[in-house]
Amino acid sequence: MRIGIYGYGNLGKGVEKGIALNPDLELVGVFTRRDPASVKTVTGAPVYSVDQVADFENQIDVMILCGGSATDLPEMTPSLARLFNVVDSFDTHARIPEHFANVDKAAFQTGHTALISGGWDPGLFSLARLYMNAVLPEGRDYTFWGRGVSQGHSDAIRRIPGVKDARQYTVPVAEAVAQVRAGKQPELTTREKHLRECYVVAEEGADLALIEKTIKEMPNYFADYDTTVTFVTQEELTRDHGALPHGGEVIRSGKTSAENSHVLSFSLKLDSNPEFTGSVLLACARAVAKMHGREIFGCHTMFDVAPADLSPLSPEELRKKLL
């Protein structure tokens, strides 16, 4: 399957590395808003300007969109879904229904297949919640993220005027996690489940108080959390916060009778958030190509994908090796 990468930040590089591990996938090229001559890819893949993307309409089976959810993907995904089958990692949970509707309309208009909000949350964690709710209808869900760097939240901070660079860590509240794992089913507010730690490099002369205020009041990102903002130098950020680890856990606590309770969990511990997310997007791209071949058009999420479509193995191999 011929893959294109649209956007070449950390996630784009993660997708590129993942393609090398999937023999059924081939990278056609990387598309960037920067000067293509200034971009050196990890594997030596060709780089093109985004202005050239329409020239590749019939040369790419699935385009993987590696922009940010704050401002990029709401515009990118519907636009490119008119030209290609697409996959994105849109992760602003509150805006997923709106984004889905926009992409669905665009993809249907030109007979393309799209999958939005691929990755691990939304994505694999969403599937875990679905499976757990299906088998334990009487119960309660809890999702904890981190401790790790959120690419989407870090990107949102970097879009603030006066910010040169930033890293944002999502940190579970240990006491809350312990209560849930013990099956106690506590009532927890958003603020009681996670903390947010922001490390920010400000541009020279920037209003630090205004940057901090803007971060802490940002809806959908920081307004509902206890958030700390620490200003550091670029050297400190690179030295102390250069890696991109992440992880988390989905837990459902429930009952099958008055006597018997159960705790189900699905957890991840990731050395590299973008590389892992890129690998999930590649599995989603494989599924999108298969679905498009069956003339299943419009927008979809991982809820709509048959598990076998994510795998390069045949149904016979899956039954033999994994069932």
C-alpha positions, 0 to 999 in steps of 0.5 A: 500500500502506498503511503503519504505523510502530510506534515513532518514533525515528531509524528511524521517521523514516527510514521516514517520509521514505522513504515520500515517495519511493515513490508506491505507498506511503501512510503511515496513521499513526505509533504511539508509546509517548509522548504522541501530542500531544508527537510532531511527525512530519517530514511531518505524518503523524498520530500515535496511541498504541500503545494504539490500534493494534488499532483499525487492524487492517483499515486497514494493509497492513504495519506496520513495527516500529521498536523496538530489538532488545535488548528491544523487537522480541522482544516487539513483533514476535510480538505485532503479527504477530497483528494485521498483516503486519509487517516488522522490523529485528531485528539480534541475529544470534545470536538470529535463529533464536529470533526467527524461530520466535516470529514464525512461530508468531504470524503463522501463527495469524492468517494474516499474513505477516512479514519479520524482520531486514530492513535492510542487515546482516542484510538486503542483506549477507545476500543478498550472502553468499548470492549469493557463496557460491552462485557461489563454493562454494570460499572464505571470507566476511568482513564488515566494518562501519563506521566508523559508528554502530550504532543497535542497539548504541547503543540497548543502551547507553542501556538500561543504568541510569545512562546518559542517552545514547550513541553506539557506533561500529563500526570495522574493523581496517584491517590485517585489511581490507587482507589480505582485499581482497588475497585472502589469506584470513586466519584472523581472530577477532571481536576482530581484525576490529573495534573498538568505540568508545562515547561515553556521557553518564551521569546525574548521580551514576551509577557510571561504573566500573559502566557501563563494566564493564557495556558491556564485558561485554555478551554479543552486543554488546561482550564479544567486542571490544576496546571503549573507553568515553569519557564525554562531556557531552550537549553534546559528544555532540550536537556531535561525534556527532550524525550517524548515518553507517555502512557496510561491506563483504562480501567473499568470496575463493575459487577456481574452480580451482587456478590462478584465484582471485577476490575478490567484494565488496559495499559501502555508504557511508551518510550516514544509517544510519536513513534507508537502513535505513528504505528497505530496510524499505519495499522489504521491506514491499512484498514482504510485501504481495505475498506476503500477497496470494498467501497466503504466510503465516508468517515470512520473511527476505530470503532467501525474497523473490523479488527482483522483489517488492521493486520497484514495477516490473512484471516487464515493466519489470524485464526491459526496464530492469534485466535 
